[in-house]
Amino acid sequence: MIVLESRMLLVSLVLLGISGCASSPSINLDSFDPSHNQTEIATYYRNQALTMREKADAQATAAVRYEALFGPEADLVSGAKSLARYYEQTAQELERVAQAHETVDRNKRTPASVR
């Protein structure tokens, strides 16, 4: 009963957070139009990259712990290592996109590699 109430509270908070975000002005994150705020777009992608790196670190730490508990051949170990690699690769891609938006902001034109 307590678990159900906790889940309902969590769902309510998530929905409240999503509805609160819906009222803010949106930014076209895919736009390389120099008239759009490319610095703000780049900051968004850098923040997302930071989040992915934090997740990668957490999974790498979990992999070490799982290995100590279950041995190096455990599925949990390989799964955590795979997730850590995925999150790190995603972070690198997000950084690349952030750099492209910063280039647009500096040059006030679309970089050739992004077209």
Residue pairs with C-beta under 8 A, 6 or more apart in sequence:
27 36
27 37
27 40
27 41
27 44
28 36
29 41
29 44
29 45
31 41
32 38
32 100
32 101
32 104
32 110
32 111
32 114
33 110
34 104
34 105
34 108
34 109
34 110
38 101
38 102
38 104
38 105
39 101
39 102
39 105
41 101
42 98
42 99
42 101
42 102
42 105
43 98
45 94
45 95
45 97
45 98
45 101
46 94
46 95
46 98
48 94
49 90
49 91
49 92
49 94
49 95
49 98
50 91
52 87
52 88
52 90
52 91
52 94
53 87
53 88
53 91
55 83
55 87
56 83
56 84
56 85
56 87
56 88
56 91
57 84
59 80
59 81
59 83
59 84
59 87
60 80
60 81
60 84
62 76
62 80
63 76
63 77
63 80
63 81
63 84
66 74
66 76
66 77
66 80
67 74
67 77
70 76
70 77
71 77
100 111
100 113
100 114
103 111
104 110
104 111
104 114
